[in-house]
Amino acid sequence: MLEALQLTEFYGSTPAVQNVSFQILPGSVLGYLGPNGSGKSTTVKMLIGLLQPTHGEVRFDGHSIQQDLLTYRKRLGYVPEEPNLYPHLSGWEYLEMVGTLRGMSEAALSSKAGKLLELLSLSANKHVQMSSYSKGMRQRILLIAALMDNPDVLVLDEPLSGLDVTSAMVAKNLIQILAAKANQSFIALTFWRSLKKSVLSSSSFAKAACSRPAQPKTFASRLANPRSSRRSCS
């Protein structure tokens, strides 16, 4: 279980995030929505351990992630909003690099990356330098890199940004299937106007109480566990 407990972050005297709390169990998908400048990316940095909160903490399986950040990150997949990659590498070379850094065997890397490349329609371009990739292609490579080592938690920042309609539908369905079948947890961040295009269907949201309009709101998709996600924003 991943828990955010009263997360608060100040930049100088300006609050970027205030008292954000939620929890998500395996098999769940949670959407974290808000307008630009509302603190979504700051929250992500705290969730993945790039930023230590001013107050509050992030817990995974009941323990603060700061106790063993390296082990936590090995169980984490992350897709940033901006697909900044190594343009001189091909898509396959980049996936090989990520798999090697994650300690994947050659057989596991070849099998999982190959299947995901096929699923997301990138097999024909896997040996092409990423400098020639569109934004959507780079986004798909990042999604594959995050998924191929079977993370326990996947954090996606604007996950469908730059994807064509077909790839967006495939990515959305893949995430829902993995959450329900593989017992993985997903956190998706998106801008308010992207709500109906986000990872979750509009019918699967449950609104959280959040009194400040400047703060993001969390929405839980109850896929495998109907009461698996709890959230608050005070």
C-alpha positions in Angstrom: 0.0 0.0 0.0 1.2 3.5 -0.9 0.2 6.3 1.5 0.6 10.0 1.3 0.2 11.5 4.8 -0.4 15.2 5.2 2.1 16.1 2.4 3.1 19.7 2.5 5.8 21.5 0.6 6.7 25.2 0.7 8.9 27.1 -1.8 10.1 29.8 0.5 7.0 31.1 2.1 4.7 30.0 -0.7 2.8 26.7 -0.2 3.0 24.5 -3.3 1.1 21.6 -1.7 -0.8 21.6 1.6 -2.0 18.7 3.7 -2.6 16.2 0.9 -3.4 12.7 2.1 -4.5 9.5 0.3 -3.8 5.8 0.2 -4.0 3.3 -2.6 -3.9 -0.5 -2.3 -2.7 -3.0 -4.9 -5.1 -3.4 -7.7 -6.2 0.2 -7.7 -5.9 3.2 -10.0 -6.0 6.7 -8.5 -6.3 9.9 -10.6 -4.8 13.1 -9.1 -6.3 16.1 -11.0 -5.9 19.8 -10.9 -5.2 23.0 -13.0 -1.7 24.0 -13.9 0.3 25.3 -10.9 -1.9 23.4 -8.4 1.0 21.3 -7.1 0.6 18.0 -9.0 4.2 17.7 -10.2 5.5 18.7 -6.8 3.4 15.9 -5.2 4.8 13.5 -7.7 8.4 14.5 -6.8 7.5 13.7 -3.2 5.9 10.4 -4.1 8.9 9.1 -6.0 11.4 10.4 -3.5 13.0 13.2 -5.6 11.8 15.8 -3.1 11.5 15.5 0.7 8.3 17.2 2.0 8.5 20.1 4.3 5.9 18.3 6.4 4.3 14.9 6.2 5.6 11.7 4.7 5.2 9.0 2.0 4.8 5.4 3.2 5.1 2.2 1.3 4.0 -1.0 2.9 3.8 0.8 6.2 7.3 2.3 6.2 8.6 5.7 5.3 10.2 5.6 1.8 13.1 7.6 3.2 14.2 4.6 5.3 15.3 2.7 2.2 14.8 4.9 -0.9 16.8 2.7 -3.2 14.7 -0.4 -2.5 11.5 1.6 -2.9 12.6 3.0 -6.3 13.3 -0.6 -7.5 9.6 -1.3 -7.0 8.5 1.9 -8.7 7.8 2.8 -12.3 7.6 6.5 -13.4 6.5 8.2 -16.6 7.3 12.0 -16.5 5.2 14.5 -18.5 8.1 15.6 -20.7 9.7 12.6 -22.6 13.3 13.8 -22.4 15.4 10.9 -23.7 18.8 10.2 -25.2 18.3 11.2 -28.9 21.4 9.3 -30.1 20.0 6.0 -28.8 17.4 3.9 -30.6 14.3 2.9 -28.7 15.6 -0.6 -28.2 19.0 0.6 -26.9 17.2 2.9 -24.4 15.1 0.0 -23.2 18.2 -2.2 -22.9 19.9 0.5 -20.8 16.9 0.8 -18.5 16.5 -3.0 -18.2 20.2 -3.4 -17.4 20.1 -0.6 -14.7 17.1 -2.4 -13.2 18.9 -5.7 -13.1 16.6 -7.5 -15.6 17.9 -10.7 -17.3 18.4 -10.6 -21.0 15.6 -13.1 -21.6 13.1 -11.1 -19.4 14.1 -7.8 -21.0 13.8 -9.2 -24.6 10.5 -10.9 -23.9 8.7 -8.1 -22.0 10.1 -5.2 -24.0 9.3 -7.0 -27.2 5.7 -7.6 -26.3 5.1 -4.0 -25.1 6.8 -2.6 -28.3 4.4 -4.7 -30.3 1.4 -3.7 -28.2 2.1 0.0 -28.6 3.0 -0.2 -32.3 6.7 0.6 -32.0 8.3 -2.7 -33.1 8.9 -1.3 -36.6 10.8 1.7 -35.2 12.6 0.1 -32.3 16.1 0.3 -34.0 15.6 3.9 -35.2 17.3 6.7 -33.3 14.9 8.5 -30.9 15.9 11.8 -32.4 13.5 11.1 -35.2 10.6 10.0 -32.8 7.5 12.1 -32.4 6.5 13.1 -28.9 3.9 10.4 -28.8 6.5 7.7 -29.8 8.9 9.0 -27.0 6.0 8.9 -24.6 5.3 5.3 -25.5 9.0 4.3 -25.0 8.9 5.8 -21.5 5.7 3.9 -20.7 7.3 0.7 -21.9 10.4 1.4 -19.8 8.3 2.0 -16.7 6.2 -1.2 -17.2 8.6 -3.8 -18.4 10.1 -4.6 -14.9 6.6 -5.2 -13.4 6.6 -2.3 -10.9 4.4 -2.5 -7.8 3.5 1.1 -8.2 3.4 3.1 -11.4 3.2 6.9 -11.3 2.3 8.7 -14.5 2.4 12.4 -15.1 0.0 13.3 -18.0 0.2 9.7 -19.2 -1.7 10.2 -22.5 0.0 13.5 -23.5 1.1 13.3 -27.2 -0.4 9.8 -27.8 -2.6 9.2 -30.8 -6.2 7.9 -30.2 -5.3 4.3 -30.8 -2.2 4.3 -28.5 -4.1 6.2 -25.8 -6.9 3.5 -25.8 -4.3 0.7 -25.7 -2.4 2.4 -22.8 -5.6 3.0 -20.9 -6.8 -0.6 -21.3 -3.4 -1.9 -20.4 -3.2 0.0 -17.2 -6.7 -1.1 -16.2 -5.9 -4.7 -17.0 -2.6 -4.7 -15.1 -4.2 -3.1 -12.0 -7.1 -5.6 -11.9 -5.1 -8.7 -12.9 -1.6 -8.1 -11.8 -2.4 -6.5 -8.4 -0.4 -3.4 -9.3 -1.2 0.2 -8.2 -1.3 3.2 -10.5 -1.3 6.9 -9.9 -2.2 9.1 -12.9 -1.9 12.9 -12.9 -3.7 15.0 -15.4 -4.9 18.6 -16.0 -8.6 19.2 -15.3 -9.6 19.6 -19.0 -7.9 16.2 -19.7 -10.3 14.4 -17.4 -12.3 12.6 -20.0 -9.1 11.7 -21.9 -7.3 10.4 -18.8 -6.3 6.9 -17.9 -9.7 6.3 -16.2 -13.1 6.3 -17.7 -15.3 9.2 -16.4 -17.7 6.8 -14.8 -15.1 5.3 -12.6 -14.2 8.4 -10.6 -15.3 9.1 -7.0 -14.9 12.7 -6.0 -12.8 13.6 -2.9 -13.5 16.4 -0.5 -11.1 19.3 -1.2 -12.1 22.8 -0.1 -9.3 24.8 -1.7 -9.7 25.1 -5.5 -6.0 25.7 -6.0 -5.1 22.2 -4.7 -5.4 19.1 -6.8 -8.1 16.6 -6.2 -7.8 12.8 -6.0 -10.2 10.4 -7.7 -10.1 6.6 -7.2 -11.0 4.0 -9.7 -12.2 1.0 -7.8 -11.2 -1.7 -10.2 -10.2 -4.8 -8.1 -10.9 -3.5 -4.6 -14.1 -1.5 -4.2 -12.9 0.3 -1.0 -9.2 0.2 -1.7 -8.4 4.0 -2.1 -9.0 6.6 0.5 -8.2 10.3 0.0 -8.4 13.7 1.5 -7.2 17.2 0.7 -7.7 19.7 3.5 
